[in-house]
Amino acid sequence: MINIESKYDFPPALIERAVRAALDQQRESLDAHLSIVLTDNRKLRQLNRDYLGIDAPTDVLSFPASEADPETGARYLGDILISIPYARKSAQEAGHSLEAELQLLIVHGVLHLLGHDHAKPREKAKMWKAQREILEALGLGKIQIREE
């Protein structure tokens, strides 16, 4: 189950499709639960500062939980927060749609919830490979995460 919280108008099916593609590629149960919050630069900047010590907005933050839902017993993966204004700017700079950027950020966030990281070259290569495969399955093989 995917809990979506947003003040922006995106079709839930678009978000769910990206999550399911990532879970499927990673062989994770589609019964897993997670939350996605579509918000603004102010919120991401605050969280980035409070949790990572970086006082700047960012596109996506993931907060892994990896616990069981007490009501259903289903695995709760955690929360993904995405700044839509930041994503919109990144999409324009990269020359693709906001919807494509949103799917990229969701895939990236889900991979983080599942334990992937890109701090070290070997980990990054593994994560980028998984991300590329998922995006190709979504028909978005030409886009990739932009590094700053």
C-alpha positions as CSV (number, residue, x, y, z in Angstrom):
1,M,0.0,0.0,0.0
2,I,1.3,3.4,-0.9
3,N,0.2,6.4,1.2
4,I,0.4,9.6,-0.9
5,E,0.3,13.0,0.7
6,S,0.4,15.9,-1.7
7,K,-0.7,19.5,-2.3
8,Y,0.1,18.9,-6.0
9,D,-2.1,17.3,-8.6
10,F,-0.4,14.1,-9.9
11,P,-2.3,11.0,-10.8
12,P,-1.8,8.4,-8.1
13,A,-1.4,5.7,-10.8
14,L,1.8,7.5,-12.0
15,I,3.2,7.3,-8.6
16,E,2.1,3.8,-7.9
17,R,3.5,2.5,-11.2
18,A,7.0,3.9,-10.4
19,V,6.9,2.3,-6.9
20,R,5.7,-1.0,-8.2
21,A,8.3,-1.1,-10.9
22,A,11.1,-0.5,-8.3
23,L,9.7,-3.1,-5.9
24,D,9.3,-5.6,-8.7
25,Q,12.8,-5.1,-10.0
26,Q,14.2,-5.5,-6.5
27,R,12.0,-8.6,-5.9
28,E,10.4,-7.0,-2.9
29,S,6.8,-7.9,-2.0
30,L,4.2,-5.6,-3.6
31,D,2.4,-5.9,-0.2
32,A,5.0,-3.6,1.4
33,H,3.8,-0.3,2.6
34,L,5.5,3.1,2.2
35,S,4.6,6.8,2.2
36,I,5.3,9.4,-0.4
37,V,5.0,13.1,0.4
38,L,5.1,15.6,-2.5
39,T,6.0,19.0,-0.9
40,D,8.1,22.1,-1.4
41,N,11.7,23.3,-1.2
42,R,11.1,24.8,2.3
43,K,10.2,21.4,3.8
44,L,13.0,19.5,2.1
45,R,15.5,22.2,3.1
46,Q,14.4,21.9,6.7
47,L,14.6,18.1,6.7
48,N,17.9,18.2,4.9
49,R,19.3,20.5,7.5
50,D,17.8,18.7,10.5
51,Y,18.8,15.2,9.5
52,L,21.8,15.5,7.2
53,G,23.3,18.8,8.4
54,I,23.0,20.4,4.9
55,D,21.2,23.7,4.9
56,A,19.9,23.6,1.3
57,P,16.9,22.3,-0.5
58,T,17.1,19.0,-2.3
59,D,15.0,17.0,-4.7
60,V,14.3,13.8,-2.7
61,L,14.9,12.5,0.8
62,S,14.2,8.9,2.0
63,F,13.7,7.8,5.5
64,P,13.9,4.0,5.8
65,A,11.8,2.3,8.5
66,S,11.9,-1.4,7.7
67,E,9.3,-2.3,10.4
68,A,6.0,-4.2,10.4
69,D,2.7,-2.5,10.3
70,P,1.1,-3.4,13.7
71,E,-2.4,-3.7,12.1
72,T,-1.6,-5.8,9.1
73,G,1.8,-7.3,9.7
74,A,2.9,-5.9,6.3
75,R,6.5,-4.5,6.0
76,Y,6.6,-0.7,6.3
77,L,9.6,0.5,4.2
78,G,9.6,4.1,5.2
79,D,8.9,7.6,3.8
80,I,10.0,9.4,0.6
81,L,9.7,13.2,0.4
82,I,10.0,15.0,-2.9
83,S,10.2,18.7,-3.5
84,I,8.0,19.4,-6.6
85,P,9.5,22.9,-7.3
86,Y,13.0,21.4,-7.2
87,A,11.9,18.5,-9.4
88,R,10.3,20.9,-11.9
89,K,13.5,22.9,-12.2
90,S,15.6,19.7,-12.6
91,A,13.2,18.4,-15.3
92,Q,13.4,21.7,-17.2
93,E,17.3,21.7,-17.0
94,A,17.4,18.0,-18.1
95,G,14.9,18.6,-20.9
96,H,12.2,16.1,-19.9
97,S,8.8,16.2,-18.3
98,L,8.1,16.8,-14.6
99,E,6.2,13.5,-14.6
100,A,9.4,11.7,-15.8
101,E,11.4,13.5,-13.1
102,L,8.9,12.5,-10.5
103,Q,9.1,8.8,-11.5
104,L,12.9,9.0,-11.4
105,L,12.9,10.5,-7.9
106,I,10.4,7.9,-6.7
107,V,12.5,5.0,-8.0
108,H,15.6,6.6,-6.5
109,G,13.8,7.0,-3.1
110,V,12.4,3.4,-3.1
111,L,15.9,2.1,-3.8
112,H,17.2,4.0,-0.7
113,L,14.3,2.6,1.4
114,L,15.5,-0.9,0.3
115,G,19.0,-0.2,1.5
116,H,20.8,1.1,-1.6
117,D,23.2,3.9,-1.3
118,H,25.6,5.9,-3.6
119,A,28.2,7.2,-1.1
120,K,30.9,4.8,-2.4
121,P,31.7,4.0,-6.0
122,R,30.8,0.3,-5.8
123,E,27.5,0.9,-4.0
124,K,26.7,3.7,-6.5
125,A,27.4,1.5,-9.5
126,K,25.0,-1.1,-8.1
127,M,22.3,1.5,-7.3
128,W,22.6,3.2,-10.7
129,K,22.3,-0.1,-12.5
130,A,19.1,-1.0,-10.7
131,Q,17.8,2.5,-11.2
132,R,18.5,2.3,-15.0
133,E,16.8,-1.1,-15.3
134,I,13.7,0.2,-13.5
135,L,13.5,3.4,-15.6
136,E,13.9,1.3,-18.8
137,A,10.9,-0.8,-17.6
138,L,9.0,2.4,-17.2
139,G,9.9,3.6,-20.7
140,L,12.2,6.2,-19.2
141,G,15.6,4.7,-20.1
142,K,17.0,8.0,-21.4
143,I,16.7,9.9,-18.1
144,Q,19.0,9.5,-15.0
145,I,19.5,11.1,-11.7
146,R,21.5,14.4,-11.9
147,E,24.3,14.8,-9.6
148,E,25.3,18.2,-8.2
